[in-house]
Amino acid sequence: MRGIVPSDLSAAKPNVLLLLDSFEMGGAESQILLLARLLIESGRYRVHLACLNRSGPLLNEAERLGLDDIPEFRLNNFHDWNAVAQLRRFVRFLRQKNISVIHTEGFYTNVFGITGAALARVPARVAFRGSVAGWLTPRQESLERAAFRLASVVHANSDAVRKFLIQQRVPPRKIALVYNGLDLSRVTASPSLTRADALAKLGLPEQPSRRFVTIIANLHNPIKDHSMFLRAAARVRAEVPDAAFVIAGEGNLVEQHRARARDLGLERDVFFIGRCDQVAELLFVSEIGVLSSKAEGFSNSILEYMGAGRPVVATDVGGAREQIIEGETGYLVAGGDHETMAARIISLLRDEDQARAMGERGRQIVKNKFSAEVQLAETERLYDDLLSRVVTHRNKQHEDPLPGLEPTS
């Protein structure tokens, strides 16, 4: 049985479905909504959005895209009758909308979405992996590998993730590297913005003498290692008295890290501002962007720091060295090495000209390599390539049929 393919893909506008887990604040969720907007603006595809959980602060942003509907396929787990019922609904939805390309967003959408798309014979099935080891359990890794076998390609958002997937026995030919993109307007402050106004919006103290070192990372998962950031902050504060530190993000670990800051004597120097929608304002008043994660795939926070023209000090994990040029746009340090992290932050606070030059080079790299426009072009090229293979294979079947061969196998 062949996949659902528009009668003439060269003439029809293919239907693309982007499938999210939820609309909670997160790098993968933000990236897929950015991609949805870019694809809509491009106009080359008819865009559809669906989710497993129709809740979260990003839902308003999704609704502003002007799509007809955002259906929800809510799961309890993968092992009950509800999952079977939702999968059947999803298969019907894919067929009704004549979806030509599905692009998933993470573990749950990979397992559910790619399985449903295979059952519905969606011709182009793009799974996504945006992390290396440390995020999923062995059981989850096994389930995701099974989903990857049903995918046409697996989208890796960094070369580090690509190499990890190869270690997980995903064939190299099946992996497509497309970096995350950044909409520079998200991190570009208004020319009329003053420091006092930005601080007021963020609820930070209006003390012109304080210089802020910022980390943007959720406080749900200890893998972000805010404890390392706080240990480094204590050393920085001892050497640079006007240094202060901003932790932007929400999660169940907030109180634990507040207590840690108090234990380190930083209660007057560390500001927990929660979920931050004013990223441009935050980075406008920040001197340095920091990431202390134990593991990453490809950090959106690093892109935001660089896009805002700020030097970066980050742990050398995942795709960080694909973003940061050591000594030119920032510094890489070993995971857990808070002493070296502190030394790098201190050096940048003491040499403002160097910090400024690093930030400007970082912003230029984002423009050239990691912009939203580059992301769109690479993604559309991926979709075009997959759909052209379907057409080529279908034409070949007409000439020389091969029973049982599926277009995306």
Summary of the structure (lengths in Angstrom):
residues: 409
radius of gyration: 22.6
end to end distance: 12.2
largest distance: 76.1
contacts: 1415
relative contact order: 0.12
helix: 47%
strand: 16%
